[in-house]
Amino acid sequence: MIELMTETEQAILQALNELDSAVKAMPTARPKPNLLPIFGRLEALARQLPTGANPDLLHYLNRKSYEKARLLLQGRDAENARGACR
């Protein structure tokens, strides 16, 4: 995304990476991980973003497009498929 991420953006990326790892582990995880705390943390962090934050990031988080948000924050937005929103 940007060379310098804010602390909030860094925390969002960390939570998105945690979510990605938990989802990938689901098929073999015993017991299954509880994803609700991660979703709650992502929602709380998204509310902390200022109105001037990256509009794509705000859009992805508001639409719960967490994979797209993760790719954006990793500087891999070009890998995002164009959605029906635009």
RASUL-V293205 format. One record per residue. SS is DSSP state (@ for helix, = for strand, . for the rest). BURIAL is b if it has 16 or more other C-alpha atoms within 10 Angstrom, else e. Layout:
# RASUL-V293205
ss={SS | SS}
burial={BURIAL | BURIAL}
This chain:
# RASUL-V293205
ss={. | . | . | . | . | . | @ | @ | @ | @ | @ | @ | @ | @ | @ | @ | @ | @ | @ | @ | @ | @ | @ | @ | @ | . | . | . | . | . | . | . | . | . | . | @ | @ | @ | @ | @ | @ | @ | @ | @ | @ | @ | @ | @ | . | . | . | . | . | . | @ | @ | @ | @ | @ | @ | @ | @ | . | . | . | @ | @ | @ | @ | @ | @ | @ | @ | . | . | . | @ | @ | @ | . | . | . | . | . | . | .}
burial={b | e | e | e | e | e | e | e | b | e | b | b | b | e | b | b | b | e | b | e | e | b | e | e | e | e | e | e | e | e | e | e | e | e | e | e | e | e | b | e | e | b | e | e | b | b | e | e | b | e | e | e | e | e | e | e | b | b | e | b | b | e | e | e | e | b | b | b | b | b | b | b | b | e | e | e | e | e | e | e | e | e | e | e | e | e}
